Amino acid sequence: MDARLTLPRSWVERIFNRLHGVYGSQFSGKYHQGVLVNGVDAGLENAMQVWAEELGGFSDHPEAIGYALDNIDPKFPPSSKEFLALCRRAPKKQAPMVEHKISPEELARGLEKLQQTQKVVSKPKEDMLDWARKPRSAIAFAAVYELAVRDEESQFIDILDDLRNAGHVDGAQLVNRWDYAANGWVRA
């Protein structure tokens, strides 16, 4: 026995009746052999079996068969392959959309997460020149001084000027150093 899906016999009979109604003998004449087996035309019986097998994949999609019946060529009766192609062109059923309404609690949680994300995103960037702006030792200050004197980086000139204006530098000497533990300037 063939494990392929087949359309129910009653469906195929309805399709054939509809096509016979539209095309008359032009459709049924394609299949009649005139040989009766148990009172049924053998050619028509064979054609119905082929159509049932060809369209078996649409047993769960009767709307595709309806689409094909509504879109047949009014002049020429379709073969089983042509009818199958029409069924395949049927628009797909859209799954029903489920509307989700946000509860006040969900809204509050979402807003809280948004605010937390904004805090993380809006954090000030780490100052990569913090070591130069707050020198902890004479060696760090010497590096700032050397870079400012050589004018390799104009930002070190500005940093040196800021240190002088704040009174942390006396001439070319570091007067105050930055103490990270105390989070402030201390005498060098």
Protein Blocks (a to p, Z undefined) as FASTA:
>chain_A
ZZbdcddfklmmmmmmmmmmmnmmmlmmmmogoiagehiafklmmmmmmmmmmmmmmmmm
mmlmmmmmmmccfkbccdfklmmmmmmmpccdddddddddddfklmmmmmmmmmmmmmmm
mpccddfklmmmmccbfklmmmmmmmmmnomamklmmmmmmmmmnopaghjacfbdcdfk
lopaddZZ
